């Protein structure tokens, strides 16, 4: 019996030892936490109707050290033991016509950390990284952010367990930016890509640039035109119709280093059907709002060759009696809306539209004459009319002749 118990004890102990041998490594080396990730979002602010140019943006990181006594930040010396060997960097690119926001890759991936603790960086945008055309203007972001990365020890591994950013407030001249209110933390975690062409979400660590583009056109292909067509057999093709055109220059075109301005004198040009200049029309007003009052006859058009993309336009026509008005609004080469009005009613765009740099922009007015001659007769009926009139005259003469004969016979009988 004792021998059986001893063997059973030994077996139990062996099982326990084997089980502990398998459990101890698992308990000693638990699964490491997920590493923190961080990305920068680039946002290009443009007026509505402006396409994004092909462009690339880069961001610079400076590792900082905090003075324990004052809390001030200073650039860390590369000889410092806390200086990371991996150079942090980030970049993001846009294709022409892309969505106006894009995100860098995770800039914490692949970093070699010297030890656990908090690591502080100032991140800013590199200016003038793109070559622009003469009619394109971009203002680069002057913002800076303080990025704090918390690195922990995990059984021999150094893992970035968390990251946050703070807007950096400007320091005094010659000093570095200081961190703002710690409660205003920004989450730099990368967003989620969209599906089926959708933009998805983005990191809250964002740098914004302002981009604007002037549409440089010609009389044949202007930034904006207002056209006039008149149809109808009895239509008066020299009758002038009165128009009003309101323009609104976008703020992005005014807040740049070289703000948009009309060439002086500020005029639009009216051309005939052959493209010859008929006259000019003054563009009146002050930035950003302008008004043009003018007249157009059949086949004429008003052209403004140069305007910033995103400029709003609102066109209206005072209607003439005996005419029905139609208006087609074209933006970026696409018909966006049509309006129709009854005889004599003024016709106008219901809402302002933004000029697009992707194609033709126009307000095309057409007036249809709907008046009939007062007689209700048409030229084709004139031969029949002549026959009817001739027959009537002949009949009248015959009746008059017979009446005269009867009168004469009655006179003879009387005598």
VEXDREN-2710 file (C-alpha; in Angstrom, 1 decimal):
% VEXDREN-2710
k/r/px/py/pz
1/UNK/0.0/0.0/0.0
2/UNK/2.8/2.4/0.9
3/UNK/4.5/1.6/-2.3
4/UNK/1.4/2.4/-4.3
5/UNK/1.0/5.7/-2.5
6/UNK/4.6/6.6/-3.1
7/UNK/4.3/5.9/-6.8
8/UNK/1.1/7.9/-7.0
9/UNK/2.7/10.8/-5.2
10/UNK/5.7/10.7/-7.6
11/UNK/3.3/10.7/-10.6
12/UNK/1.3/13.7/-9.2
13/UNK/4.5/15.6/-8.5
14/UNK/5.8/14.8/-12.0
15/UNK/2.6/16.1/-13.6
16/UNK/2.7/19.2/-11.5
17/UNK/6.3/19.9/-12.4
18/UNK/5.6/19.4/-16.1
19/UNK/2.6/21.7/-15.9
20/UNK/4.5/24.3/-14.1
21/UNK/7.3/24.0/-16.5
22/UNK/4.9/24.9/-19.3
23/UNK/3.0/27.6/-17.4
24/UNK/6.0/29.5/-15.9
25/UNK/7.3/30.7/-19.2
26/UNK/3.8/31.8/-20.2
27/UNK/3.4/33.6/-16.9
28/UNK/6.8/35.2/-17.0
29/UNK/6.5/36.5/-20.6
30/UNK/2.9/37.7/-21.2
31/UNK/1.9/39.0/-24.5
32/UNK/3.4/42.4/-25.1
33/UNK/1.0/45.3/-25.4
34/UNK/0.3/46.7/-28.9
35/UNK/2.8/49.4/-29.8
36/UNK/1.5/52.9/-30.1
37/UNK/1.2/54.3/-33.6
38/UNK/1.3/57.9/-34.8
39/UNK/0.8/59.6/-38.1
40/UNK/0.5/63.2/-39.5
41/UNK/-2.4/64.4/-41.5
42/UNK/-1.9/66.9/-44.3
43/UNK/-5.0/69.0/-45.2
44/UNK/-5.0/71.3/-48.2
45/UNK/-7.6/74.1/-47.9
46/UNK/-8.8/75.2/-51.3
47/UNK/-11.8/77.2/-52.6
48/UNK/-14.7/75.1/-53.9
49/UNK/-14.0/74.1/-57.5
50/UNK/-10.2/74.0/-57.2
51/UNK/-8.5/70.7/-57.9
52/UNK/-5.6/69.6/-55.8
53/UNK/-2.2/69.7/-57.5
54/UNK/0.3/66.8/-57.6
55/UNK/2.4/67.6/-54.5
56/UNK/4.6/66.2/-51.8
57/UNK/5.1/67.3/-48.2
58/UNK/7.7/66.4/-45.6
59/UNK/7.9/66.9/-41.9
60/UNK/10.9/67.5/-39.6
61/UNK/11.4/66.2/-36.1
62/UNK/13.7/67.7/-33.4
63/UNK/14.3/65.7/-30.2
64/UNK/13.9/67.9/-27.2
65/UNK/15.0/67.8/-23.6
66/UNK/13.0/69.4/-20.7
67/UNK/14.7/71.3/-18.0
68/UNK/13.5/69.8/-14.7
69/UNK/13.7/73.1/-12.9
70/UNK/12.1/75.5/-15.4
71/UNK/10.2/73.1/-17.7
72/UNK/11.7/74.8/-20.7
73/UNK/12.5/72.7/-23.8
74/UNK/15.7/72.8/-25.6
75/UNK/17.2/70.8/-28.6
76/UNK/18.9/67.7/-27.3
77/UNK/22.6/67.1/-28.0
78/UNK/23.3/64.0/-30.1
79/UNK/25.8/62.9/-27.5
80/UNK/23.1/62.7/-24.9
81/UNK/22.4/59.1/-23.8
82/UNK/18.7/59.6/-24.4
83/UNK/19.2/60.7/-28.0
84/UNK/17.6/58.2/-30.4
85/UNK/19.7/56.8/-33.2
86/UNK/16.8/56.5/-35.6
87/UNK/16.0/59.7/-37.4
88/UNK/12.2/60.4/-37.3
89/UNK/10.7/61.6/-40.5
90/UNK/7.4/61.6/-42.3
91/UNK/6.1/62.5/-45.7
92/UNK/2.8/62.5/-47.6
93/UNK/2.0/62.8/-51.3
94/UNK/-1.1/63.9/-53.3
95/UNK/-2.0/62.9/-56.8
96/UNK/-3.4/65.6/-59.1
97/UNK/-7.2/66.0/-58.4
98/UNK/-7.0/63.8/-55.2
99/UNK/-9.0/64.2/-52.0
100/UNK/-7.8/67.3/-50.0
101/UNK/-6.6/65.2/-47.0
102/UNK/-4.0/62.5/-46.8
103/UNK/-2.0/60.8/-44.0
104/UNK/1.7/59.8/-43.5
105/UNK/2.8/56.3/-42.6
106/UNK/3.3/55.5/-38.9
107/UNK/6.4/57.5/-38.0
108/UNK/7.0/55.5/-34.8
109/UNK/7.5/52.3/-36.7
110/UNK/11.1/51.0/-36.7
111/UNK/12.4/53.5/-34.2
112/UNK/15.2/52.2/-31.9
113/UNK/14.6/53.5/-28.4
114/UNK/17.7/53.8/-26.1
115/UNK/15.7/53.2/-22.9
116/UNK/12.2/53.5/-21.3
117/UNK/10.8/56.9/-20.5
118/UNK/9.2/59.9/-22.2
119/UNK/10.7/61.1/-25.4
120/UNK/9.8/64.6/-26.6
121/UNK/9.9/65.9/-30.2
122/UNK/8.9/69.1/-32.0
123/UNK/7.5/68.4/-35.4
124/UNK/7.1/71.0/-38.1
125/UNK/6.5/71.1/-41.8
126/UNK/9.2/71.7/-44.4
127/UNK/8.3/74.7/-46.5
128/UNK/8.4/75.1/-50.3
129/UNK/8.7/71.4/-51.1
130/UNK/6.7/71.8/-54.4
131/UNK/7.2/73.6/-57.7
132/UNK/4.1/75.5/-58.6
133/UNK/2.9/76.9/-61.9
134/UNK/2.7/80.7/-62.3
135/UNK/-1.0/80.7/-61.7
136/UNK/-0.8/78.5/-58.5
137/UNK/-0.3/79.7/-55.0
138/UNK/0.3/77.7/-51.8
139/UNK/0.8/78.9/-48.2
140/UNK/2.7/76.4/-46.1
141/UNK/1.8/75.7/-42.5
142/UNK/3.8/77.6/-39.9
143/UNK/2.4/75.5/-37.0
144/UNK/4.5/73.3/-34.7
145/UNK/3.5/70.4/-32.5
146/UNK/5.1/68.8/-29.5
147/UNK/4.9/65.0/-29.7
148/UNK/5.4/63.0/-26.5
149/UNK/6.1/59.2/-26.8
150/UNK/6.0/57.1/-23.7
151/UNK/8.3/54.0/-24.0
152/UNK/8.0/51.1/-21.5
153/UNK/10.1/48.0/-20.6
154/UNK/8.5/44.7/-21.4
155/UNK/10.8/41.8/-20.5
156/UNK/13.7/43.0/-22.5
157/UNK/11.6/44.8/-25.1
158/UNK/11.3/48.6/-25.4
159/UNK/7.8/49.4/-26.6
160/UNK/6.1/52.8/-27.3
161/UNK/3.0/52.3/-25.2
162/UNK/1.4/55.7/-25.9
163/UNK/1.8/58.9/-27.8
164/UNK/0.1/62.3/-27.8
165/UNK/0.6/65.7/-29.3
166/UNK/0.2/69.3/-28.1
167/UNK/0.0/72.5/-30.1
168/UNK/3.3/74.4/-29.6
169/UNK/2.9/78.0/-28.6
170/UNK/5.6/80.4/-30.0
171/UNK/8.4/81.3/-27.7
172/UNK/10.1/84.6/-27.5
173/UNK/12.4/85.7/-30.3
174/UNK/15.3/83.3/-30.6
175/UNK/13.7/80.6/-28.4
176/UNK/11.9/77.4/-29.2
177/UNK/8.2/76.9/-28.9
178/UNK/6.9/75.8/-25.5
179/UNK/4.1/73.3/-24.9
180/UNK/0.6/74.7/-24.4
181/UNK/-2.1/73.5/-22.0
182/UNK/-1.4/69.8/-21.3
183/UNK/-5.2/69.2/-21.2
184/UNK/-5.4/70.0/-25.0
185/UNK/-3.9/66.7/-26.0
186/UNK/-4.2/65.6/-29.6
187/UNK/-4.5/62.0/-30.6
188/UNK/-2.0/61.2/-33.4
189/UNK/-3.3/57.6/-34.0
190/UNK/-3.6/56.9/-37.7
191/UNK/-7.1/56.8/-39.2
192/UNK/-8.9/54.1/-41.1
193/UNK/-8.6/54.0/-44.9
194/UNK/-11.9/54.4/-46.7
195/UNK/-13.5/51.9/-49.0
196/UNK/-14.6/52.3/-52.7
197/UNK/-12.9/55.6/-53.1
198/UNK/-14.1/57.1/-49.8
199/UNK/-11.6/59.2/-47.9
200/UNK/-11.9/57.4/-44.6
201/UNK/-10.7/58.9/-41.4
202/UNK/-7.4/60.7/-40.4
203/UNK/-5.1/61.4/-37.5
204/UNK/-6.0/64.5/-35.5
205/UNK/-2.4/65.7/-35.7
206/UNK/-2.9/67.9/-38.7
207/UNK/-1.0/70.5/-40.7
208/UNK/-3.1/72.7/-43.0
209/UNK/-1.9/74.4/-46.2
210/UNK/-3.9/76.9/-48.3
211/UNK/-3.9/76.5/-52.1
212/UNK/-5.5/78.6/-54.8
213/UNK/-5.3/78.6/-58.6
214/UNK/-6.1/81.4/-61.0
215/UNK/-7.9/80.4/-64.2
216/UNK/-5.9/82.0/-67.0
217/UNK/-8.0/82.0/-70.1
218/UNK/-8.6/83.8/-73.3
219/UNK/-11.6/85.4/-75.0
220/UNK/-12.2/82.1/-76.8
221/UNK/-11.8/80.1/-73.6
222/UNK/-12.4/82.5/-70.7
223/UNK/-12.6/81.8/-67.0
224/UNK/-16.3/82.8/-67.2
225/UNK/-18.7/83.8/-70.0
226/UNK/-22.3/84.8/-70.3
227/UNK/-23.9/84.0/-73.7
228/UNK/-27.0/85.1/-75.4
229/UNK/-29.1/83.2/-78.1
230/UNK/-32.4/84.4/-79.5
231/UNK/-34.6/82.1/-81.6
232/UNK/-37.9/82.5/-83.4
233/UNK/-39.1/83.5/-87.0
234/UNK/-40.2/86.9/-85.8
235/UNK/-37.5/87.4/-83.2
236/UNK/-35.7/90.7/-83.1
237/UNK/-32.1/89.7/-83.3
238/UNK/-30.8/93.2/-82.5
239/UNK/-33.0/93.7/-79.4
240/UNK/-30.7/94.2/-76.3
241/UNK/-31.5/92.3/-73.2
242/UNK/-30.3/93.6/-69.8
243/UNK/-28.1/91.5/-67.5
244/UNK/-26.6/91.7/-64.0
245/UNK/-23.6/89.5/-63.0
246/UNK/-22.4/89.3/-59.4
247/UNK/-18.9/88.0/-58.6
248/UNK/-17.4/86.9/-55.2
249/UNK/-13.6/86.4/-55.0
250/UNK/-12.7/83.5/-52.6
251/UNK/-10.9/84.4/-49.4
252/UNK/-8.1/81.9/-50.2
253/UNK/-7.2/84.0/-53.3
254/UNK/-7.0/87.2/-51.2
255/UNK/-5.0/85.8/-48.2
256/UNK/-1.9/84.8/-50.1
257/UNK/1.4/86.5/-50.6
258/UNK/0.3/88.0/-53.9
259/UNK/-3.5/88.5/-53.6
260/UNK/-5.6/88.2/-56.7
261/UNK/-6.4/91.6/-58.3
262/UNK/-8.1/92.6/-61.5
263/UNK/-5.9/94.2/-64.1
264/UNK/-6.7/97.9/-64.3
265/UNK/-9.0/99.1/-65.7
266/UNK/-11.2/96.3/-64.4
267/UNK/-13.4/95.4/-67.4
268/UNK/-15.1/92.5/-69.0
269/UNK/-15.4/92.2/-72.8
270/UNK/-18.4/91.7/-75.0
271/UNK/-17.8/89.8/-78.3
272/UNK/-20.0/89.1/-81.3
273/UNK/-20.7/85.8/-82.9
274/UNK/-17.5/86.0/-85.0
275/UNK/-15.4/86.6/-81.8
276/UNK/-14.8/90.3/-82.6
277/UNK/-14.7/92.8/-79.7
278/UNK/-17.9/94.8/-79.5
279/UNK/-17.3/96.8/-76.4
280/UNK/-16.1/96.6/-72.8
281/UNK/-18.1/96.6/-69.5
282/UNK/-16.7/98.0/-66.2
283/UNK/-16.3/95.6/-63.3
284/UNK/-17.5/97.6/-60.4
285/UNK/-17.1/97.1/-56.6
286/UNK/-14.4/96.3/-54.1
287/UNK/-12.8/93.1/-52.9
288/UNK/-14.3/90.6/-52.6
289/UNK/-17.6/91.5/-54.2
290/UNK/-18.1/92.9/-57.8
291/UNK/-21.1/93.7/-60.1
292/UNK/-21.4/94.0/-63.8
293/UNK/-24.5/95.6/-65.5
294/UNK/-24.6/95.1/-69.3
295/UNK/-26.7/94.2/-72.3
296/UNK/-26.4/91.4/-74.9
297/UNK/-28.2/90.9/-78.2
298/UNK/-28.5/87.6/-80.1
299/UNK/-25.1/86.0/-80.7
300/UNK/-23.2/88.2/-78.3
301/UNK/-21.4/87.0/-75.2
302/UNK/-19.6/88.6/-72.2
303/UNK/-16.1/87.1/-71.4
304/UNK/-13.9/87.5/-68.3
305/UNK/-10.6/85.7/-69.2
306/UNK/-9.0/85.6/-65.7
307/UNK/-10.6/84.7/-62.4
308/UNK/-9.6/82.6/-59.4
309/UNK/-11.1/79.1/-59.3
310/UNK/-13.8/79.1/-56.6
311/UNK/-15.1/82.5/-57.5
312/UNK/-18.9/82.6/-57.1
313/UNK/-21.0/83.9/-59.9
314/UNK/-24.7/84.8/-60.0
315/UNK/-26.3/85.9/-63.3
316/UNK/-29.8/87.4/-64.0
317/UNK/-31.6/88.7/-67.1
318/UNK/-34.4/91.2/-67.3
319/UNK/-36.9/89.5/-69.7
320/UNK/-38.6/91.2/-72.6
321/UNK/-42.3/90.9/-73.5
322/UNK/-43.1/88.2/-76.1
323/UNK/-40.0/86.1/-75.1
324/UNK/-39.6/83.1/-72.9
325/UNK/-36.3/82.7/-71.1
326/UNK/-34.1/79.7/-70.5
327/UNK/-30.8/79.5/-68.6
328/UNK/-28.3/76.7/-68.6
329/UNK/-25.5/76.9/-65.9
330/UNK/-22.3/75.1/-66.8
331/UNK/-19.5/74.5/-64.2
332/UNK/-16.3/72.7/-65.0
333/UNK/-17.7/71.7/-68.4
334/UNK/-20.8/70.1/-66.9
335/UNK/-24.4/71.3/-67.1
336/UNK/-25.3/71.6/-63.4
337/UNK/-28.8/73.2/-63.6
338/UNK/-31.3/74.6/-66.0
339/UNK/-34.0/77.3/-65.4
340/UNK/-37.1/78.1/-67.4
341/UNK/-39.3/81.2/-67.1
342/UNK/-42.6/82.2/-68.7
343/UNK/-43.1/85.1/-71.1
344/UNK/-42.0/88.4/-69.7
345/UNK/-40.6/86.9/-66.4
346/UNK/-37.1/87.8/-65.4
347/UNK/-34.8/84.8/-65.3
348/UNK/-32.0/84.3/-62.7
349/UNK/-29.8/81.7/-61.1
350/UNK/-31.3/80.6/-57.8
351/UNK/-28.0/80.1/-56.1
352/UNK/-24.4/81.2/-56.7
353/UNK/-22.1/78.7/-58.2
354/UNK/-18.3/78.3/-57.9
355/UNK/-16.0/78.5/-60.9
356/UNK/-14.2/75.2/-61.5
357/UNK/-10.7/74.9/-63.0
358/UNK/-11.7/71.6/-64.6
359/UNK/-13.5/73.0/-67.7
360/UNK/-15.9/75.6/-69.1
361/UNK/-17.8/77.9/-66.8
362/UNK/-20.8/79.7/-68.2
363/UNK/-24.4/81.1/-67.9
364/UNK/-26.0/80.4/-71.3
365/UNK/-29.2/82.4/-71.8
366/UNK/-31.7/81.5/-74.6
367/UNK/-34.8/83.5/-75.4
368/UNK/-37.6/82.1/-77.6
369/UNK/-39.9/84.6/-79.4
370/UNK/-43.5/83.4/-79.1
371/UNK/-45.5/86.3/-80.7
372/UNK/-47.8/85.8/-83.7
373/UNK/-48.8/88.6/-86.3
374/UNK/-51.9/90.5/-85.3
375/UNK/-53.8/89.4/-88.5
376/UNK/-53.3/85.8/-87.7
377/UNK/-52.3/85.3/-91.3
378/UNK/-49.1/83.9/-92.7
379/UNK/-47.3/84.7/-96.0
380/UNK/-48.3/81.3/-97.5
381/UNK/-52.0/82.3/-97.4
382/UNK/-51.6/85.5/-99.5
383/UNK/-52.5/84.0/-103.0
384/UNK/-55.7/82.5/-101.6
385/UNK/-56.5/85.8/-99.9
386/UNK/-56.1/87.6/-103.3
387/UNK/-58.5/85.2/-105.0
388/UNK/-61.1/85.6/-102.2
389/UNK/-60.8/89.4/-102.4
390/UNK/-61.1/89.4/-106.2
391/UNK/-64.1/87.2/-106.2
392/UNK/-65.8/89.4/-103.6
393/UNK/-65.2/92.6/-105.6
394/UNK/-66.5/90.9/-108.8
395/UNK/-69.7/89.8/-107.0
396/UNK/-70.2/93.2/-105.6
397/UNK/-69.9/94.8/-109.0
398/UNK/-72.4/92.4/-110.5
399/UNK/-74.9/93.1/-107.8
400/UNK/-74.5/96.8/-108.2
401/UNK/-75.0/96.6/-112.0
402/UNK/-78.3/94.7/-111.7
403/UNK/-79.6/97.0/-109.0
404/UNK/-78.9/100.0/-111.3
405/UNK/-80.8/98.4/-114.2
406/UNK/-83.8/97.8/-112.0
407/UNK/-83.8/101.3/-110.9
408/UNK/-83.8/102.6/-114.4
409/UNK/-86.7/100.3/-115.5
410/UNK/-88.7/101.5/-112.5
411/UNK/-88.1/105.1/-113.6
412/UNK/-89.5/104.5/-117.1
413/UNK/-92.7/102.9/-115.8
414/UNK/-93.3/105.8/-113.6
415/UNK/-93.4/108.3/-116.5
END
